[in-house]
Amino acid sequence: MRHTISVLVENKFGVLARVSGMFSGRGFNIDSLNVAPTNDPSLSRITAALKGDEGQLDLCIKQLRKLINVVEVTDFKEGQAVGRELVLVKVKATSKTRSEIVQIADIFRAKIVNLTADNVIIELTGMDDKISALLELLEPFGILELARTGRLALKR
């Protein structure tokens, strides 16, 4: 089962290593991991998308709450959070294929953030299924590079 966990932590050296070590030590595969400061510069939010057993997750959350520098731990159940992901994708583009690529980007409300004679860089924000659908349509043109943030989430 897939889970999204938000961990509010003190912005200190080594905290990320302890938190990610807790997940891996409990047998969770981390699908995505994001860390960034919050509006309070002394705190950071770690958002992790995980796959694993519900019972193991409960134990893991209890142990996370005991870690030094952890302020708050939230397990987002389905529908409890607003979640998004960002992708930047560089697609091979010729003069013949460029307009079709731009049209596909427009359908997904994606932004063209860079355009050269031989490639296009597209930015898209949305749920992972939307991003996957865009990537599937762009694949035949030739994806040259790809960078995804992974899921970010905030409680509704």
Phi, psi and omega in degrees: 000145181266136182230148171243123183243134174245128181235114176272123186228159171291140183281078183227158180301134173089351183295315180301318180298319179292319181292311180294326176296326178295317179297310183292326178294337179264006175085019178270138172268122180276111178287317176210153183216125178234139176223129178204154177295156176262192176294341174261113184298346179274354181237148173233155176247126174258122177244124183235133171258122188233157170240132179172177183286143181298318180295317177297322180297316179301315178297317180298317179296318178299319180287326176299319181296337180275345183293143175296143178080359176269124182266316184206144177232130179231129173258111181279118173280166180306125177086356181274347186225159170261122183236144178214161176223151178243139175227139167245127182228128177262122185243136176297131182218129174254174179299333181279328184261345186303314182296324178292321178296316179297321178296318177298316178300317179299320179301323181271003184057037177272162180251140170273116184255348176202141182220124175234180181296333185237001177203166178228136173252127184245139176246132177220136174242134179170190177287157185299331178290324176295316180296318179297322179296317177298313182299323178297320179287331181276340184307315181299336179281336180106099177278119182273319179210158183208136174223126179239142179280334193085174186285138168244146182210146172226145179296140179297000000 
